[in-house]
Amino acid sequence: MREETAKIAELSREIRELKEKRRAVILAHFYQRPEVQDVADFVGDSLQLAQQAAGTDADVIVFCGVYFMAESAKILSPDKIVVLPEEEAGCPLADMATAAAVRAKKAEVSGCLVVTYVNSSAEVKAESDVCCTSSNAVKVISSLPKEKPVLFVPDRNLGLYLARKTGRNLILWDGYCHVHDSLTAGEIEAARTRHPGAVVMVHPECRPEVIRLADHVASTGGMLKYAKEAPFSAFIVGTEQGMLYPLQKACPDKSFYPAAPHMVCPNMKLTTLEKVKWALEDLAPRIEVAPEIRDRARKALTRMLELA
């Protein structure tokens, strides 16, 4: 344990030196390993990270997350070098929609507007009218003209939640996040039994029957805000378990319990301090997006940021 702690401290020191040398900024998602979050300049949810990527004056963006996040950073900051320390860190949800399939659906539903969750490829974003994250999706959907049909891509659970919240009859893509979709109503009830009195907060990517049992539904950034401000001392957390670390760090006097032990995204955990260091040394693996895709995808992302 002492040896591992010393190794983390040494790697963190080397990363901070390299970061200064490269004029780099390190952005990390809440689901990253604790030691990766600790070495980052900014830790946040998808919307917050996109805002940071769009506004940074650094020469290099090191994105500690999954592929679509680094791709969005490159779209928003095309003149920056964007590196993803682990190139294989993908997102199964993003892989559930392709640009060709979205084009085919658009042709089928004449005149529809396409709202695409940021958990999607650059090619799919390029087929979209506007993007959204779980934290601003209600605002994005509510901003659209009511007479237009809306195709929501690719998370069906988030789409169902948005349809209930906004009263819109959305056309839903049949995709899902395997981590959030795997949480069951029975597991929420069992967690309540284990931790009586704890408040249940879940992510809107969870199934409808899980959301119905929750006391609070929020994005990861929303969970952090709620935990800080709410007058409760214990919370059951229905999202990827990496979120427990920033929650406990922000609220050391409160208790946080995972809703279920299996809620771990293996792709988010692929990034390690060693890989962050190598990425800064080599400025690789770099993320590139073809200009014709980038320019169209950027319009959808920029509109999302304007509505945030």
C-alpha positions as CSV (number, residue, x, y, z in Angstrom):
1,M,0.0,0.0,0.0
2,R,2.8,2.4,1.0
3,E,4.7,1.5,-2.2
4,E,1.5,2.1,-4.4
5,T,1.0,5.5,-2.7
6,A,4.6,6.5,-3.4
7,K,4.3,5.4,-7.0
8,I,1.1,7.5,-7.5
9,A,2.8,10.5,-5.9
10,E,5.8,10.2,-8.1
11,L,3.8,9.8,-11.3
12,S,1.6,12.7,-10.3
13,R,4.7,14.9,-9.9
14,E,6.0,13.9,-13.3
15,I,2.7,14.5,-14.9
16,R,2.4,18.0,-13.4
17,E,6.0,18.8,-14.7
18,L,5.1,17.5,-18.2
19,K,1.9,19.4,-18.2
20,E,3.7,22.7,-17.6
21,K,6.3,21.9,-20.3
22,R,3.6,21.0,-22.9
23,R,1.2,23.9,-21.9
24,A,-1.4,21.3,-21.4
25,V,-4.7,21.1,-19.6
26,I,-5.9,17.8,-18.2
27,L,-9.7,17.2,-18.2
28,A,-11.2,14.2,-16.4
29,H,-14.7,12.8,-16.2
30,F,-16.2,11.9,-12.8
31,Y,-16.0,8.2,-13.7
32,Q,-12.2,8.2,-13.9
33,R,-10.0,6.5,-11.3
34,P,-9.5,8.7,-8.2
35,E,-5.8,9.2,-8.8
36,V,-6.5,10.4,-12.4
37,Q,-9.2,12.8,-11.1
38,D,-6.7,14.1,-8.6
39,V,-4.1,15.0,-11.2
40,A,-6.6,16.8,-13.5
41,D,-7.0,20.5,-13.8
42,F,-10.8,20.1,-14.1
43,V,-13.1,17.2,-13.2
44,G,-16.7,17.3,-14.4
45,D,-19.6,15.9,-16.3
46,S,-19.9,15.8,-20.1
47,L,-21.4,19.4,-20.4
48,Q,-18.8,20.9,-18.0
49,L,-15.9,19.2,-19.8
50,A,-17.2,20.3,-23.2
51,Q,-17.4,23.9,-21.9
52,Q,-13.8,23.6,-20.6
53,A,-12.6,22.2,-23.9
54,A,-14.3,25.1,-25.8
55,G,-12.8,27.8,-23.6
56,T,-9.2,26.7,-22.8
57,D,-6.2,28.6,-23.9
58,A,-3.9,25.6,-23.5
59,D,-1.9,24.2,-26.4
60,V,-2.8,20.6,-25.5
61,I,-5.9,19.0,-24.1
62,V,-5.4,15.6,-22.4
63,F,-8.8,14.1,-22.1
64,C,-9.2,11.4,-19.5
65,G,-12.5,9.9,-20.5
66,V,-13.8,7.9,-23.4
67,Y,-13.4,8.4,-27.1
68,F,-16.5,10.5,-27.9
69,M,-15.5,13.0,-25.2
70,A,-12.1,13.6,-26.7
71,E,-13.6,13.8,-30.1
72,S,-16.0,16.5,-28.9
73,A,-13.0,18.4,-27.5
74,K,-11.3,18.3,-30.9
75,I,-14.4,19.4,-32.6
76,L,-14.8,22.4,-30.2
77,S,-11.1,23.2,-30.3
78,P,-9.8,22.2,-33.7
79,D,-6.6,24.1,-33.4
80,K,-5.5,22.3,-30.2
81,I,-3.7,19.0,-29.9
82,V,-6.2,16.7,-28.2
83,V,-4.8,13.4,-26.8
84,L,-6.8,10.5,-25.3
85,P,-4.4,8.5,-23.0
86,E,-6.1,5.2,-23.8
87,E,-7.2,5.0,-27.4
88,E,-9.3,1.9,-26.8
89,A,-11.5,3.7,-24.2
90,G,-14.8,3.5,-26.2
91,C,-18.4,3.8,-25.3
92,P,-20.8,0.9,-26.2
93,L,-23.8,3.3,-26.1
94,A,-22.1,5.6,-28.7
95,D,-21.5,2.5,-30.9
96,M,-25.3,1.8,-31.0
97,A,-26.0,4.5,-33.5
98,T,-24.3,5.0,-36.9
99,A,-24.5,8.0,-39.2
100,A,-26.0,5.8,-42.0
101,A,-28.7,4.5,-39.6
102,V,-29.6,8.0,-38.4
103,R,-29.8,9.2,-42.0
104,A,-32.1,6.4,-42.9
105,K,-34.4,7.2,-39.9
106,K,-34.4,10.9,-40.8
107,A,-35.6,9.9,-44.3
108,E,-38.3,7.8,-42.7
109,V,-39.6,10.6,-40.4
110,S,-39.9,13.5,-42.8
111,G,-39.1,16.9,-41.3
112,C,-37.9,15.6,-37.9
113,L,-35.4,17.4,-35.8
114,V,-32.5,15.2,-34.5
115,V,-31.4,15.7,-30.9
116,T,-28.3,13.7,-30.2
117,Y,-26.9,12.8,-26.7
118,V,-23.2,13.7,-26.5
119,N,-22.5,9.9,-26.0
120,S,-22.3,9.5,-29.8
121,S,-19.7,9.6,-32.6
122,A,-18.7,12.8,-34.5
123,E,-20.4,11.3,-37.6
124,V,-23.7,11.0,-35.8
125,K,-23.4,14.5,-34.3
126,A,-22.9,15.7,-37.8
127,E,-26.3,14.3,-38.7
128,S,-27.9,16.2,-35.8
129,D,-29.7,19.5,-35.3
130,V,-28.5,19.9,-31.7
131,C,-26.7,17.9,-29.1
132,C,-27.4,17.6,-25.4
133,T,-26.0,16.1,-22.2
134,S,-28.0,14.6,-19.3
135,S,-27.7,17.9,-17.5
136,N,-29.2,20.2,-20.2
137,A,-31.4,17.8,-22.2
138,V,-34.7,19.0,-20.7
139,K,-33.8,22.6,-21.7
140,V,-32.7,21.5,-25.2
141,I,-35.9,19.5,-25.9
142,S,-38.1,22.3,-24.4
143,S,-36.4,24.8,-26.8
144,L,-37.6,23.0,-29.9
145,P,-40.7,24.0,-31.9
146,K,-43.7,21.9,-30.7
147,E,-45.0,21.2,-34.2
148,K,-41.8,19.3,-35.3
149,P,-41.3,15.6,-34.6
150,V,-38.1,15.0,-32.6
151,L,-35.8,12.0,-33.0
152,F,-33.8,11.4,-29.9
153,V,-30.5,9.4,-30.4
154,P,-29.2,7.1,-28.9
155,D,-30.2,6.5,-25.3
156,R,-33.8,5.2,-25.0
157,N,-33.9,5.5,-21.2
158,L,-32.8,9.1,-21.2
159,G,-35.3,9.7,-24.0
160,L,-38.2,8.2,-22.0
161,Y,-37.2,10.4,-19.0
162,L,-37.1,13.5,-21.3
163,A,-40.5,12.6,-22.8
164,R,-42.0,12.5,-19.3
165,K,-40.4,15.7,-18.2
166,T,-41.2,17.8,-21.2
167,G,-44.5,16.2,-22.4
168,R,-43.0,15.7,-25.9
169,N,-43.7,12.6,-27.9
170,L,-40.1,11.7,-28.8
171,I,-39.1,9.2,-31.4
172,L,-36.6,7.1,-29.5
173,W,-33.5,5.2,-30.7
174,D,-33.1,1.7,-29.2
175,G,-29.7,2.3,-27.4
176,Y,-28.8,2.1,-23.8
177,C,-25.8,2.5,-21.4
178,H,-25.1,-1.0,-20.2
179,V,-24.0,0.3,-16.8
180,H,-27.1,2.3,-16.0
181,D,-29.5,0.0,-17.7
182,S,-28.3,-2.9,-15.6
183,L,-29.5,-1.3,-12.3
184,T,-32.8,-2.9,-11.3
185,A,-35.7,-1.8,-9.1
186,G,-35.0,-4.7,-6.8
187,E,-31.5,-3.5,-6.3
188,I,-32.8,0.0,-5.3
189,E,-35.2,-1.6,-2.8
190,A,-32.4,-3.8,-1.4
191,A,-30.1,-0.7,-1.1
192,R,-32.8,1.1,0.8
193,T,-33.1,-1.8,3.2
194,R,-29.3,-1.8,3.7
195,H,-29.2,1.9,4.3
196,P,-32.5,3.0,5.9
197,G,-33.0,6.8,5.7
198,A,-30.5,7.3,2.9
199,V,-31.7,9.4,-0.1
200,V,-31.8,7.6,-3.5
201,M,-30.4,9.6,-6.4
202,V,-30.1,8.1,-9.8
203,H,-28.9,9.0,-13.3
204,P,-31.6,9.6,-16.0
205,E,-29.9,6.8,-18.1
206,C,-31.5,4.3,-15.7
207,R,-34.6,2.3,-16.5
208,P,-38.0,4.0,-15.9
209,E,-38.9,1.6,-13.0
210,V,-35.6,2.6,-11.3
211,I,-36.2,6.3,-11.8
212,R,-39.7,6.0,-10.3
213,L,-38.2,4.7,-7.1
214,A,-35.7,7.5,-6.8
215,D,-35.9,10.6,-4.6
216,H,-33.8,12.6,-7.0
217,V,-32.8,12.2,-10.7
218,A,-29.8,14.1,-11.9
219,S,-26.7,14.1,-14.1
220,T,-23.4,13.5,-12.4
221,G,-22.8,17.2,-12.1
222,G,-26.4,17.6,-10.8
223,M,-25.8,14.9,-8.2
224,L,-22.7,16.7,-6.9
225,K,-24.7,19.9,-6.5
226,Y,-27.6,18.2,-4.8
227,A,-25.4,16.3,-2.4
228,K,-23.7,19.6,-1.4
229,E,-26.9,21.6,-0.9
230,A,-29.5,19.0,0.3
231,P,-29.9,18.7,4.1
232,F,-29.4,15.0,4.1
233,S,-26.5,13.0,5.5
234,A,-26.7,9.8,3.5
235,F,-27.2,9.0,-0.2
236,I,-27.6,5.9,-2.3
237,V,-25.9,6.6,-5.6
238,G,-27.4,5.1,-8.8
239,T,-24.6,5.8,-11.3
240,E,-21.1,4.6,-12.2
241,Q,-19.1,4.0,-9.0
242,G,-16.4,6.5,-9.9
243,M,-18.9,9.2,-8.9
244,L,-18.6,8.2,-5.2
245,Y,-15.1,9.6,-5.1
246,P,-15.9,13.3,-6.0
247,L,-19.1,13.1,-3.9
248,Q,-17.2,12.0,-0.8
249,K,-14.4,14.5,-1.5
250,A,-16.9,17.4,-1.8
251,C,-19.0,16.3,1.2
252,P,-16.6,14.6,3.7
253,D,-19.2,14.7,6.5
254,K,-21.9,12.8,4.5
255,S,-22.1,9.1,3.5
256,F,-22.5,7.7,0.0
257,Y,-23.3,4.1,-0.9
258,P,-23.4,2.5,-4.4
259,A,-26.8,1.4,-5.5
260,A,-25.3,-1.9,-6.8
261,P,-21.7,-3.2,-6.8
262,H,-21.7,-4.0,-10.5
263,M,-22.1,-0.4,-11.7
264,V,-18.6,0.0,-13.1
265,C,-17.7,1.1,-16.7
266,P,-14.6,-0.8,-17.7
267,N,-13.8,1.7,-20.5
268,M,-13.7,4.6,-18.1
269,K,-11.2,2.7,-15.9
270,L,-8.8,2.0,-18.8
271,T,-7.0,5.3,-18.2
272,T,-4.2,5.2,-15.7
273,L,-1.6,7.6,-14.5
274,E,1.1,5.8,-16.5
275,K,-0.9,6.3,-19.7
276,V,-1.5,10.0,-18.9
277,K,2.2,10.5,-18.5
278,W,3.0,8.7,-21.8
279,A,0.4,10.8,-23.5
280,L,2.1,14.0,-22.4
281,E,5.5,12.7,-23.3
282,D,4.6,11.6,-26.8
283,L,1.5,13.9,-27.4
284,A,-0.3,10.7,-28.5
285,P,-2.6,9.0,-29.2
286,R,-4.0,12.1,-30.9
287,I,-7.6,12.6,-31.8
288,E,-8.4,13.9,-35.3
289,V,-11.8,14.6,-36.9
290,A,-12.2,15.1,-40.7
291,P,-13.1,18.8,-41.5
292,E,-16.3,18.0,-43.3
293,I,-17.5,16.0,-40.3
294,R,-16.1,18.4,-37.7
295,D,-17.8,21.5,-39.1
296,R,-21.3,19.9,-39.2
297,A,-20.8,18.3,-35.7
298,R,-19.6,21.6,-34.3
299,K,-22.8,23.3,-35.2
300,A,-24.8,20.8,-33.1
301,L,-22.4,21.0,-30.2
302,T,-22.2,24.8,-30.3
303,R,-26.0,25.0,-30.3
304,M,-26.0,22.8,-27.2
305,L,-23.5,25.1,-25.4
306,E,-25.6,28.1,-26.3
307,L,-28.6,26.5,-24.6
308,A,-26.7,25.3,-21.5
